[in-house]
Amino acid sequence: MSSFRGLRAHKIKMPEVVVGIDAVKRLGEVAKAFGNKALVVAGRGSLESGRIKVIEDELAKAGVDFTIYSDFKPEPTLNQAEKLAEYVSRVLSYEKIDFVVGFGGGSSLDMAKVASLASANPRPIGQYMGVDKVLRKGLPLILVPTTAGSGSEVSKSIVLVRDGMKDGIVSEKVMADLAIVDPVLTITMPPSLTSMTGIDALSHAIEAYMSINANVFTDPLALKAISMVSTNLRKAYSNGSDLDARKAMSEAALLAGLAFSNASNCAGHAAASAFAVKYGVPHGVACGISLPYVMKFNMLAIAERLADIAIAMGIEGEGLSTRELAQLAIAEVIDLLMDLDLPTSLQEIGVPEEDIVKLADNMLKMTRLLEANPRRVGPEEARKIFEVMWRGDIEAKL
């Protein structure tokens, strides 16, 4: 499957980005160019904690009127997206909205994308699930992340829970017009959220580098993100006030988001999607559990790429074979998960062993992601991955 890697034509798409310390203070200046009335989409946590005040203040200083929508939960469902779409349609029937601002973690940014989409696409949101089904670009969209992991601020996807599993809307038409990435906004993340979101960023970067759609644009982004996460995530986790580490993690999440949005995630996210919703496992934790086992599975097809990952993670490669380096990359991911007090097996999070076959079947439903994997995943392969992942046996043959 990997023999054509890099030979296909690739279309690269990304929004305009403002990144750096106090970048959010540019919001009013750039928002004014879009109009005078904004719909701000933010999670309830941002309102209850008062973090939303930075957005309110910057818009107010620019003379931009705004309404805030927050009627959704983390890991939003298709039903919640439909409800937001109905709200947007109703509001637009009696007043003008010039643009949408999303503020928060990946869930909030994805719901802001839903709001923009709904402004120009009147059908039920479920009809846009899949690849390139969105007909028209919606209202201008500004996304401001407060975590460092999802990459949603620069991605062309919306992740929603449907029928007990995560599914996606993938289209350039839902991509932000502007992303404002300010690491200061991430300082308030507790260690647990820092670790989960950071591992999500790492999984995006590694899966983008493993993907058969990896290319000359995404490869350096992915490798740089891997290096930055490996160097800085432990620092940000142990000392949340370390602004240098926070800045590096925000930049790493941004680079990884650009990488996977233009190359695709692969079997790691497919495996994570098979069990995360059913067992209430946060997305980053699920991706972290899946990642080393999918790397091990893919080593047979792309050992040289895993060796590159090892070097990006800071492993000295002199005197080591490609296979030895590939194995060390997998071991380094396991070590990082353990240092962050994250689980490394399905058994640890209470998944019953008898559910393995069903979870393997769930993984196989994620065809878009599996098609990007460098090694074919069929029923037997999926079952084996879940058996090994359940035991936490990274030494097992895959």
C-alpha positions as CSV (number, residue, x, y, z in Angstrom):
1,M,0.0,0.0,0.0
2,S,2.9,2.4,0.7
3,S,4.6,2.0,-2.6
4,F,2.9,5.1,-4.1
5,R,3.5,7.3,-1.0
6,G,4.4,10.9,-2.1
7,L,3.7,10.2,-5.8
8,R,0.1,11.3,-5.9
9,A,-0.8,15.0,-6.5
10,H,-1.7,16.7,-3.2
11,K,-3.8,19.7,-2.6
12,I,-2.7,21.6,0.5
13,K,-5.2,23.7,2.4
14,M,-4.8,25.8,5.5
15,P,-6.3,28.9,7.1
16,E,-4.6,32.1,7.9
17,V,-2.9,31.8,11.3
18,V,-1.9,34.3,14.0
19,V,0.3,32.5,16.6
20,G,2.2,33.6,19.6
21,I,2.1,35.1,23.1
22,D,-0.9,37.4,23.5
23,A,-2.1,36.6,19.9
24,V,-5.7,36.8,21.2
25,K,-5.3,40.5,21.6
26,R,-5.4,40.7,17.8
27,L,-8.9,39.3,17.7
28,G,-10.8,42.6,17.7
29,E,-8.6,44.1,15.0
30,V,-9.0,41.1,12.6
31,A,-12.7,40.5,13.6
32,K,-13.7,44.0,12.6
33,A,-12.8,43.2,9.0
34,F,-15.5,40.5,9.0
35,G,-18.3,42.7,10.2
36,N,-20.1,44.1,13.3
37,K,-22.1,41.1,14.6
38,A,-20.6,37.8,15.8
39,L,-21.9,34.5,17.0
40,V,-19.5,33.2,19.7
41,V,-19.5,29.4,20.2
42,A,-17.9,28.3,23.5
43,G,-18.3,25.5,26.0
44,R,-20.1,26.0,29.3
45,G,-16.8,25.6,31.1
46,S,-15.4,28.7,29.4
47,L,-18.4,30.7,30.6
48,E,-18.4,29.4,34.1
49,S,-14.7,29.9,34.6
50,G,-14.7,33.4,33.1
51,R,-12.2,32.5,30.4
52,I,-14.6,33.8,27.8
53,K,-14.0,37.3,29.1
54,V,-10.9,37.7,27.0
55,I,-13.1,37.2,23.9
56,E,-15.9,39.5,25.1
57,D,-13.4,42.2,25.9
58,E,-11.6,42.1,22.6
59,L,-14.8,42.1,20.6
60,A,-16.3,44.9,22.7
61,K,-13.2,47.1,22.2
62,A,-13.5,46.7,18.5
63,G,-17.2,47.7,18.6
64,V,-18.4,44.2,17.6
65,D,-21.7,43.1,19.0
66,F,-22.0,39.4,19.8
67,T,-24.2,36.5,21.1
68,I,-22.8,33.5,22.9
69,Y,-24.0,29.9,22.3
70,S,-22.9,27.2,24.7
71,D,-25.7,24.6,24.7
72,F,-23.5,21.5,24.2
73,K,-21.2,19.2,26.1
74,P,-17.7,18.0,25.4
75,E,-17.5,15.3,22.7
76,P,-20.7,16.7,21.1
77,T,-23.3,14.5,19.5
78,L,-25.0,14.8,16.2
79,N,-28.2,15.7,18.0
80,Q,-26.4,18.7,19.7
81,A,-25.1,19.7,16.3
82,E,-28.6,19.6,14.8
83,K,-29.8,21.7,17.7
84,L,-27.1,24.3,17.0
85,A,-27.9,24.3,13.3
86,E,-31.6,25.0,14.1
87,Y,-30.6,27.8,16.4
88,V,-28.4,29.4,13.7
89,S,-31.2,29.1,11.1
90,R,-33.7,30.6,13.5
91,V,-31.5,33.6,14.4
92,L,-30.6,34.3,10.8
93,S,-34.3,34.5,10.0
94,Y,-34.6,37.8,12.0
95,E,-31.2,39.3,12.4
96,K,-27.8,39.4,10.6
97,I,-24.7,37.5,11.8
98,D,-21.5,38.5,10.0
99,F,-19.1,35.8,11.3
100,V,-18.6,33.0,13.9
101,V,-16.0,32.8,16.6
102,G,-15.1,29.5,18.2
103,F,-13.4,29.5,21.6
104,G,-12.3,26.5,23.7
105,G,-11.1,23.0,23.1
106,G,-11.6,20.8,20.1
107,S,-15.3,20.2,20.8
108,S,-16.1,24.0,21.0
109,L,-14.1,24.7,17.8
110,D,-15.9,21.8,16.0
111,M,-19.3,23.2,17.1
112,A,-18.3,26.6,15.8
113,K,-17.6,25.0,12.4
114,V,-21.2,23.5,12.6
115,A,-22.6,27.0,13.2
116,S,-20.7,28.3,10.1
117,L,-21.7,25.3,8.0
118,A,-25.4,25.6,9.0
119,S,-25.5,29.3,7.9
120,A,-25.2,28.2,4.2
121,N,-26.3,24.6,4.2
122,P,-29.9,24.1,5.3
123,R,-30.1,20.3,5.2
124,P,-29.9,18.2,8.4
125,I,-26.3,18.1,9.7
126,G,-26.2,14.3,9.4
127,Q,-26.4,14.5,5.7
128,Y,-23.0,16.2,5.5
129,M,-21.3,13.4,7.5
130,G,-18.5,11.9,5.3
131,V,-16.0,13.4,2.9
132,D,-16.7,16.4,0.7
133,K,-20.5,16.5,1.2
134,V,-20.7,20.1,2.3
135,L,-22.1,22.2,-0.6
136,R,-21.2,25.8,0.4
137,K,-18.8,27.7,2.6
138,G,-20.7,29.3,5.5
139,L,-20.1,32.4,7.5
140,P,-16.5,33.5,8.0
141,L,-15.0,31.6,10.9
142,I,-12.4,32.5,13.5
143,L,-11.1,29.8,15.8
144,V,-9.3,30.4,19.1
145,P,-8.1,27.2,20.9
146,T,-7.6,27.1,24.7
147,T,-6.0,23.6,24.6
148,A,-3.0,22.2,22.8
149,G,-4.0,19.0,21.1
150,S,-7.0,18.8,18.8
151,G,-5.6,20.9,15.9
152,S,-9.2,21.7,15.1
153,E,-8.3,25.3,14.6
154,V,-6.6,24.4,11.3
155,S,-8.3,21.2,10.3
156,K,-11.0,20.5,7.7
157,S,-13.0,18.1,9.9
158,I,-15.8,18.2,12.5
159,V,-16.0,15.3,14.9
160,L,-19.4,14.3,16.2
161,V,-20.7,11.3,18.1
162,R,-23.3,9.3,16.1
163,D,-24.7,5.9,17.0
164,G,-22.3,5.5,19.8
165,M,-19.2,6.1,17.8
166,K,-17.3,9.2,16.6
167,D,-17.9,10.2,13.0
168,G,-16.8,13.1,10.9
169,I,-17.7,15.8,8.4
170,V,-14.6,16.3,6.3
171,S,-14.5,19.3,3.9
172,E,-12.4,22.3,3.1
173,K,-15.6,24.3,3.3
174,V,-15.7,23.9,7.1
175,M,-12.1,25.1,7.6
176,A,-11.5,28.3,9.5
177,D,-10.8,31.5,7.8
178,L,-8.5,32.5,10.6
179,A,-6.9,30.6,13.6
180,I,-5.6,32.6,16.6
181,V,-3.3,30.4,18.6
182,D,-2.2,32.0,21.9
183,P,-0.4,29.7,24.3
184,V,-1.3,32.0,27.3
185,L,-4.8,30.6,27.0
186,T,-3.6,27.1,27.7
187,I,-1.8,27.9,31.1
188,T,-5.0,27.1,33.1
189,M,-5.2,23.5,31.8
190,P,-4.8,21.1,34.7
191,P,-2.1,18.3,34.3
192,S,-4.7,15.7,33.3
193,L,-6.0,17.8,30.4
194,T,-2.5,18.8,29.5
195,S,-1.5,15.1,29.1
196,M,-4.6,14.1,27.2
197,T,-4.5,16.9,24.7
198,G,-0.8,16.6,24.3
199,I,-1.0,12.9,23.5
200,D,-3.7,13.8,21.0
201,A,-1.3,16.1,19.2
202,L,1.4,13.4,19.2
203,S,-1.0,10.9,17.7
204,H,-2.0,13.3,15.0
205,A,1.6,13.9,14.1
206,I,2.7,10.2,14.1
207,E,-0.4,9.0,12.3
208,A,0.0,11.8,9.6
209,Y,3.6,10.6,9.2
210,M,2.5,6.9,8.9
211,S,-0.4,7.7,6.5
212,I,-0.1,6.7,2.9
213,N,-1.2,10.3,2.1
214,A,1.9,11.7,3.8
215,N,3.7,14.1,1.5
216,V,6.5,16.6,1.2
217,F,4.4,19.3,2.9
218,T,3.1,17.3,5.8
219,D,6.2,15.2,6.6
220,P,8.3,18.1,8.0
221,L,5.3,19.4,9.9
222,A,4.7,16.0,11.5
223,L,8.3,15.4,12.4
224,K,8.7,18.9,14.0
225,A,5.5,18.4,16.0
226,I,6.7,15.0,17.2
227,S,10.0,16.5,18.3
228,M,8.3,19.4,20.1
229,V,5.8,17.2,22.0
230,S,8.6,14.8,23.0
231,T,10.7,17.7,24.4
232,N,7.9,19.8,26.0
233,L,4.9,17.7,27.0
234,R,6.5,16.4,30.2
235,K,7.5,19.9,31.1
236,A,4.0,21.4,30.5
237,Y,2.5,18.5,32.5
238,S,4.7,18.9,35.5
239,N,4.7,22.7,35.5
240,G,1.7,24.3,33.9
241,S,3.2,27.8,34.3
242,D,6.2,27.0,32.1
243,L,5.2,29.4,29.3
244,D,8.0,28.2,27.0
245,A,6.7,24.6,27.2
246,R,3.1,25.8,26.7
247,K,4.1,27.8,23.7
248,A,5.9,24.8,22.2
249,M,2.9,22.6,22.8
250,S,0.5,25.1,21.2
251,E,2.8,25.3,18.2
252,A,3.1,21.5,18.1
253,A,-0.6,21.0,18.1
254,L,-0.9,23.5,15.3
255,L,1.7,21.8,13.1
256,A,0.2,18.4,13.8
257,G,-3.2,19.7,12.9
258,L,-1.9,20.9,9.6
259,A,-0.2,17.6,9.0
260,F,-3.2,15.3,9.6
261,S,-5.6,17.7,7.9
262,N,-3.5,17.4,4.7
263,A,-2.4,13.7,5.1
264,S,-5.1,12.1,7.2
265,N,-5.0,10.1,10.5
266,C,-5.0,6.4,10.0
267,A,-5.6,3.2,12.1
268,G,-4.8,4.7,15.4
269,H,-7.8,7.0,15.3
270,A,-9.9,4.2,13.8
271,A,-9.0,1.9,16.8
272,A,-9.6,4.7,19.3
273,S,-13.0,5.5,17.8
274,A,-14.0,1.9,18.3
275,F,-14.1,2.1,22.1
276,A,-13.8,5.8,23.3
277,V,-17.5,6.6,23.3
278,K,-18.8,3.2,24.5
279,Y,-16.6,3.3,27.6
280,G,-16.5,7.1,28.2
281,V,-12.8,7.4,27.5
282,P,-11.6,10.9,26.6
283,H,-10.5,11.2,23.0
284,G,-6.8,11.9,23.8
285,V,-6.6,9.0,26.2
286,A,-8.2,6.6,23.7
287,C,-5.7,7.8,21.0
288,G,-2.8,7.3,23.4
289,I,-3.8,3.7,24.2
290,S,-4.1,2.9,20.5
291,L,-1.0,4.6,19.2
292,P,1.8,2.3,20.2
293,Y,0.0,-0.8,19.1
294,V,-0.9,0.6,15.7
295,M,2.8,1.7,15.3
296,K,3.8,-1.9,16.1
297,F,1.3,-3.2,13.6
298,N,2.6,-0.8,10.9
299,M,6.2,-1.5,11.6
300,L,6.2,-4.4,9.1
301,A,5.2,-1.9,6.3
302,I,7.0,1.3,7.3
303,A,9.9,0.5,9.6
304,E,12.0,3.3,8.1
305,R,9.2,5.8,8.9
306,L,9.1,4.7,12.5
307,A,12.9,5.0,12.6
308,D,12.5,8.7,11.5
309,I,10.0,9.1,14.3
310,A,12.5,7.7,16.8
311,I,15.1,10.2,15.8
312,A,12.5,13.0,16.0
313,M,11.7,11.9,19.5
314,G,15.4,12.4,20.4
315,I,16.7,8.9,20.2
316,E,20.3,8.6,19.1
317,G,20.4,6.5,16.0
318,E,24.1,5.8,15.5
319,G,24.9,2.1,15.3
320,L,21.3,1.0,15.4
321,S,19.4,-0.7,12.6
322,T,16.2,0.6,11.1
323,R,14.2,-2.0,12.9
324,E,15.9,-1.3,16.3
325,L,15.1,2.4,15.9
326,A,11.5,1.6,15.0
327,Q,11.1,-0.5,18.1
328,L,12.6,2.3,20.2
329,A,10.0,4.8,18.8
330,I,7.3,2.5,20.1
331,A,8.9,2.1,23.5
332,E,9.4,5.9,23.8
333,V,5.6,6.4,23.2
334,I,4.9,3.9,26.0
335,D,7.4,5.6,28.3
336,L,5.7,9.0,27.6
337,L,2.3,7.6,28.4
338,M,3.5,6.2,31.7
339,D,5.3,9.4,32.7
340,L,2.0,11.2,32.1
341,D,0.1,8.6,34.2
342,L,-2.0,7.6,31.2
343,P,-3.2,4.0,30.6
344,T,-1.4,1.8,28.1
345,S,-4.0,-1.0,27.8
346,L,-7.7,-1.5,27.5
347,Q,-7.7,-3.7,30.6
348,E,-6.6,-0.7,32.6
349,I,-9.7,1.3,31.7
350,G,-12.1,-1.6,32.4
351,V,-12.9,-2.8,28.9
352,P,-14.2,-6.4,29.2
353,E,-12.1,-9.0,27.3
354,E,-15.3,-10.4,25.8
355,D,-15.9,-7.1,24.0
356,I,-12.8,-7.5,21.8
357,V,-14.5,-8.9,18.8
358,K,-17.2,-6.2,18.8
359,L,-14.6,-3.5,19.1
360,A,-12.6,-4.9,16.2
361,D,-15.8,-4.8,14.2
362,N,-16.3,-1.2,15.2
363,M,-12.8,-0.4,14.1
364,L,-13.5,-1.8,10.6
365,K,-16.4,0.6,10.2
366,M,-13.9,3.5,10.1
367,T,-13.1,2.9,6.4
368,R,-11.9,6.5,5.6
369,L,-9.1,6.2,8.3
370,L,-8.2,2.6,7.5
371,E,-7.8,3.4,3.8
372,A,-5.0,5.8,4.8
373,N,-3.1,3.1,6.8
374,P,0.1,1.8,5.3
375,R,-0.8,-1.8,6.2
376,R,-4.2,-3.4,5.4
377,V,-6.4,-3.9,8.4
378,G,-8.9,-6.7,7.9
379,P,-11.1,-8.6,10.5
380,E,-8.3,-10.8,11.7
381,E,-5.8,-8.0,11.9
382,A,-8.3,-5.8,13.8
383,R,-9.1,-8.6,16.3
384,K,-5.4,-9.2,16.9
385,I,-4.7,-5.5,17.5
386,F,-7.5,-5.4,20.1
387,E,-6.3,-8.6,21.8
388,V,-2.8,-7.2,22.2
389,M,-4.1,-3.8,23.2
390,W,-6.4,-5.3,25.8
391,R,-3.4,-7.2,27.4
392,G,-1.0,-4.3,27.0
393,D,1.5,-6.7,25.5
394,I,3.6,-4.4,23.2
395,E,6.1,-7.2,22.7
396,A,3.5,-9.5,21.0
397,K,3.7,-10.2,17.3
398,L,1.3,-8.1,15.2
